[in-house]
Amino acid sequence: MRTSADLNEIVNDVIALTRHLLQTSNVNLALELDESLPRVSIDTNQMKQVLLNLIHNALQAMPKGGELRVGTHKGSRENRNWVVMAVKDSGVGISPADQARIFEPFFTTKGDRGGTGLGLSVTYGIVADHGGAIEVSSRSGEGSLFEVWLPV
């Protein structure tokens, strides 16, 4: 059920749930939240799932630890105002060939290390259902940046 929500509260709730896991995974967390974000109409539980999926994938990309940056900011494009939730890791990165497929159901690069290939597909569906977009920029060996754009 959608309600008017503060995206920063959602980020803080998810970080509270994952903070211990991040610490035990040797991951340094940097939070960069824009306190002037407008509220957005979202299903808060679904948006928490989106962020949990992105953090989970980031952790898997940093098996020896690293840096995770989670932030929010305002964005503008297509003559509209948006709020953006960003997750950036210092992990192994994603090849261009894999970037073209990562939102497909059952696509996984994890092989026998587990993973159903559904996390990013579900994430994509939730974001699209909210009228938003999810984008990835990454280079092999240099980490990945996922941005979730939600209309205001």
N, C-alpha and C positions, 0 to 999 in steps of 0.2 A: 504494500500500500504506500502510495507516494504522499509525502508531506513536505512542507517547506523546512529545509534543514541547512545547518551550518556544516559545510564540508570539512572544516577544520576539526569540528567535534568528532566526526567520523574517523578522521586520521588519528586523532588522539586516542580514541577508543581502541582502534586496531593496534596502534603502537603499544598501548598498555597490555594488550593480549600477547604481543609477540616480543616484548622487550627482553624477557628472560631467554627466549630462544636465540635472539640476536646476540646477546652477551655470551651465551655458551657456544655459539658458532663463531666466536672471535670476529664479529662484525661490528664496526663502529657506525653508529647511527647519527646522522645529521638531519634535523628537522628544520625546514624553512617554510613557515606558514605565513601567508599574507592575511593579516588580521582584518583587513578591510574588504574581504570577499563578500559579495552579495549572497543571500540565501538562494538555494536551488530546490526545485521540486524533484525529489528523488525517493526511491524506496531505500531507506537507510540500511536495512539488512542486506539488500542486494549490493549496495555500494561498498559495504564492509567486506562482502565476499570478493568483490573486484580487487580491493586493496590487499586482502589476504592472499589471493592468487598471485598478484604481482610480487609481493614480498616473498612468498614461497619460491617462486621461480628465481628471484634474485638470489636467495640463499643457495639454491641448487647450482647457480652459476658461480658461486664463490665457495667451493668446498674447503678451502684453507683459510677462509675469512676474507675480510676486505672492508670496503666502505659502502654504506647504503645511504642515499640521500632521498628523503621523502619530503615533498613540498606541495604547496598550492600557490596559485597566482591567477590573476585575471588575464584573459586573452581576448583578442578581437580578430575576427575574420569573417568573410562572407557577409559583411555589413551587420554582424551580430556581436553581442557580448557573450562571453563564455567564462566559466571557471575551469581551471585546469588543475588536475592532480597529477603530479609527476613522481616517478620512481626511477632512480638512477643507481646502478650498481657498478662495481669495479671488477666484475667477473670476466668470464672467458669471451663474452661477446657472442654475436649471432652472425653467421655468414649471410651474404646477400641472398643466396639460394634458399636458405632456411627462413629468412625474413619474409619471403614471398608466401610461405606456407604456414607460419606459426599459428595462425588463427583458425586453421582447418581442424575439424574434429578428428581426433585420434592421431594427429601428427605429433610425433615426439622425436627428440634427438637423444633421449636418455637410454635407449636400447635396453639392455638387461639390468640397468640401474633403477628400473621402476618408472612409473609415470604412465598415465593413461592417454595423454595427449588431449585431455578435455579441459584443463584449467583455463588456457587462453581462449579456447573456443567459447566456453561458457562466459568468460569475461567479456569477449567481443559481443556476444548476444545481449548481455545485460546492458552494456554501454549503448549499443544500437537501439535497444528498446527504450532507452531514456532520451533518444534523439541526439545522442552524442557520437563521438568518434574516439577510437584509440589508435595511437600511432607509435611506431617504434623506430628508433635510430640506434644503430649499433655497428661496430666494426670488430671483427675477430680479434681477440686479445685485448680489447680496450673497453669492455663493459657495454652496458645497454641502458637506454633511456626509454621508458614507456610514459606516454602522456595520454591521460584520459580527459577529453574535452566534453564538457557538459553545458548545454544552453542555459542562459539565465532567464 
